[in-house]
Amino acid sequence: MNMQAMMKQAQKLQKDMMDAQKEIEAMEFEGKASIVSVKMSGRKELISVEIDSEGFDKDDVEMLQDMIVVAINDAMKQVDKITEEKMGAYTKGMPGLF
């Protein structure tokens, strides 16, 4: 393969990777933990937090705090999973890039 063809292939790969990353960033993910639901962007930016006040014991703030953490971590794991699925095709053999 000549150098020009390799450069063209590298540019296409770079464009495909950037397109996949933009697609992930535009997605929304929802994490849940009992009465807490959070929405997060593909950039791992927290969009919203919803708490079902019917199921919330006003005296147990510590439990609510724990559920918020679990819900956020759930959403982040979803972002990581989709990122690995979509970007993994481009990064085979290069661990830790995404």
C-alpha positions in Angstrom: 0.0 0.0 0.0 1.4 3.4 -0.9 1.7 6.3 1.4 -1.0 8.3 -0.2 -3.5 5.5 0.1 -2.5 5.0 3.8 -3.1 8.7 4.5 -6.5 8.6 2.8 -7.4 5.6 4.8 -6.3 7.3 8.0 -8.3 10.4 7.2 -11.4 8.3 6.6 -10.9 6.5 9.9 -10.5 9.8 11.7 -13.7 11.2 10.2 -15.6 8.0 11.1 -14.3 8.2 14.7 -15.3 11.9 15.0 -18.8 11.1 13.5 -19.3 8.3 16.0 -18.2 10.5 18.9 -20.6 13.2 17.9 -23.4 10.7 17.7 -22.7 9.5 21.2 -22.5 13.1 22.5 -25.9 13.8 21.1 -27.5 10.8 22.9 -29.2 11.0 26.3 -28.9 8.2 28.9 -31.2 7.6 31.9 -29.9 6.1 35.1 -32.2 4.8 37.8 -32.1 3.8 41.4 -35.4 3.2 43.2 -37.1 6.6 43.4 -34.3 8.5 41.7 -34.0 9.0 37.9 -31.2 11.0 36.2 -30.6 12.0 32.6 -27.1 12.5 31.3 -25.7 13.5 27.9 -23.2 11.4 26.0 -20.6 13.9 27.2 -21.4 12.7 30.8 -23.1 16.0 31.6 -25.9 15.8 34.1 -29.1 17.0 32.5 -31.7 16.4 35.1 -32.5 14.7 38.4 -36.0 13.5 39.2 -37.1 12.2 42.6 -40.4 10.4 43.2 -41.6 12.3 46.2 -44.2 9.6 47.0 -41.5 7.1 47.7 -39.3 9.5 49.6 -39.0 9.4 53.4 -38.2 13.0 54.4 -36.2 11.7 57.4 -33.8 9.5 55.3 -31.8 12.1 53.3 -28.7 9.8 53.4 -30.6 7.1 51.5 -31.7 9.7 48.9 -28.1 10.9 48.5 -26.9 7.3 48.0 -29.7 6.7 45.4 -28.6 9.8 43.5 -25.0 8.6 43.3 -26.2 5.1 42.1 -28.4 6.6 39.4 -25.6 8.9 38.2 -23.1 6.0 38.1 -25.7 3.9 36.2 -26.1 6.6 33.5 -22.3 7.0 33.2 -21.8 3.2 32.8 -24.4 3.3 29.9 -22.4 6.1 28.3 -19.2 4.1 28.7 -20.8 1.0 27.3 -22.1 2.7 24.2 -18.8 4.5 23.7 -16.9 1.2 23.9 -19.4 -0.4 21.4 -19.2 2.4 18.9 -15.6 3.4 19.2 -14.2 -0.1 19.9 -14.2 -0.9 16.2 -11.7 1.9 15.7 -9.6 1.3 18.8 -9.0 -2.5 18.7 -5.6 -3.2 20.2 -5.3 0.3 21.7 -6.8 0.0 25.2 -7.6 3.1 27.2 -8.4 5.5 24.4 -12.0 6.0 25.4 
